[in-house]
Amino acid sequence: MTSEEMERAMEFLLDHHAKFAAELQQSRDDMQIIRETQRDFQSQLGKLGEAVIALTGMVGRIAEAQIRTDTRVAEIAEAQVAMTARVAEIAERLNDFIVVVERYIGGNGKKS
C-alpha cells in the first residue's frame, strides 16, 4: 500500500468515525428528547388521572343530589295529592253548608 492509499484510507476512516460520532451524538440527543417527552407525558397522564378521579367524585355527588331531589319531588307530589283531596273535601263541605244556608234563608239568595 502506498502512502497515498494509506492517507486516503485514513481519511476515509476519520470521515467515517466523524460521521459515526455525529450520528451517535444525534441519537443521544434524540433519546434525551424522548425521555423528556415521556416524563412530560407521564406528568400530564397523572394530572389527567387526578382530574378523572375528581370528576368521578363530582358525578357521584350529583347522582346523590338527584336521588334526594327525586325523593323530595315524590314527597311533594304525595302532599299535592293529599292537599287536592283535602280541598275537594272542603269544597264539598262548603257546598253542603251553602245548601243549608240557602234553605235557611229561603234559597237562591232570596230572604224569606
C-alpha positions as CSV (number, residue, x, y, z in Angstrom):
1,M,0.0,0.0,0.0
2,T,1.4,3.4,-1.0
3,S,1.4,6.3,1.3
4,E,-1.3,8.0,-0.8
5,E,-3.5,4.9,-0.4
6,M,-2.7,4.8,3.3
7,E,-3.6,8.5,3.5
8,R,-6.9,8.0,1.7
9,A,-7.7,5.0,3.9
10,M,-7.0,7.1,7.0
11,E,-9.1,9.9,5.6
12,F,-12.0,7.5,4.9
13,L,-11.7,6.1,8.4
14,L,-11.6,9.5,10.0
15,D,-14.6,10.7,8.0
16,H,-16.4,7.5,8.8
17,H,-15.6,7.9,12.5
18,A,-16.7,11.6,12.5
19,K,-20.0,10.7,10.8
20,F,-20.5,7.9,13.3
21,A,-19.7,10.1,16.2
22,A,-22.1,12.8,14.9
23,E,-24.9,10.2,14.4
24,L,-24.2,8.8,17.9
25,Q,-24.5,12.2,19.4
26,Q,-27.7,12.9,17.5
27,S,-29.1,9.5,18.7
28,R,-28.2,10.6,22.3
29,D,-29.9,13.9,21.8
30,D,-32.9,12.2,20.3
31,M,-33.0,9.8,23.3
32,Q,-32.9,12.8,25.7
33,I,-35.8,14.4,23.9
34,I,-37.7,11.2,24.0
35,R,-37.0,10.8,27.8
36,E,-38.2,14.4,28.4
37,T,-41.3,13.9,26.3
38,Q,-42.0,10.7,28.2
39,R,-41.6,12.5,31.5
40,D,-44.0,15.3,30.3
41,F,-46.5,12.7,29.1
42,Q,-46.4,10.8,32.4
43,S,-46.9,14.1,34.3
44,Q,-49.8,15.0,32.1
45,L,-51.2,11.5,32.4
46,G,-51.0,11.8,36.2
47,K,-52.9,15.1,36.1
48,L,-55.5,13.6,33.8
49,G,-55.9,10.7,36.3
50,E,-56.4,13.2,39.1
51,A,-59.0,15.1,37.0
52,V,-60.9,11.9,36.2
53,I,-61.0,11.0,39.9
54,A,-62.2,14.5,40.8
55,L,-64.8,14.3,38.0
56,T,-66.0,10.9,39.2
57,G,-66.5,12.3,42.7
58,M,-68.5,15.2,41.3
59,V,-70.7,12.9,39.3
60,G,-71.2,10.8,42.4
61,R,-72.3,13.8,44.4
62,I,-74.6,14.9,41.5
63,A,-76.2,11.5,41.5
64,E,-76.7,11.6,45.2
65,A,-78.3,15.1,44.9
66,Q,-80.5,13.8,42.1
67,I,-81.7,11.0,44.3
68,R,-82.5,13.4,47.1
69,T,-84.3,15.7,44.6
70,D,-86.3,12.8,43.2
71,T,-87.3,11.8,46.8
72,R,-88.3,15.3,47.6
73,V,-90.3,15.7,44.4
74,A,-92.1,12.4,45.2
75,E,-92.9,13.7,48.7
76,I,-94.2,17.0,47.2
77,A,-96.4,15.1,44.7
78,E,-97.8,13.0,47.6
79,A,-98.5,16.2,49.5
80,Q,-100.2,17.7,46.5
81,V,-102.4,14.6,46.1
82,A,-103.4,14.8,49.8
83,M,-104.0,18.6,49.5
84,T,-106.1,18.1,46.4
85,A,-108.2,15.5,48.3
86,R,-108.5,17.8,51.3
87,V,-109.5,20.8,49.1
88,A,-112.2,18.6,47.4
89,E,-113.4,17.6,50.8
90,I,-113.5,21.2,52.0
91,A,-115.3,22.3,48.7
92,E,-117.9,19.5,49.3
93,R,-118.5,20.6,52.9
94,L,-118.7,24.3,51.8
95,N,-121.3,23.3,49.1
96,D,-123.2,21.4,51.8
97,F,-123.0,24.5,54.0
98,I,-124.2,26.7,51.2
99,V,-127.2,24.4,50.6
100,V,-128.1,24.6,54.3
101,V,-127.7,28.4,54.4
102,E,-129.8,28.8,51.2
103,R,-132.5,26.6,52.7
104,Y,-132.4,28.6,55.9
105,I,-132.7,31.9,54.2
106,G,-135.1,30.8,51.5
107,G,-132.9,29.7,48.7
108,N,-131.4,31.4,45.7
109,G,-130.3,34.3,47.7
110,K,-133.9,35.5,48.5
111,K,-134.7,36.2,52.1
112,S,-137.9,34.6,53.4
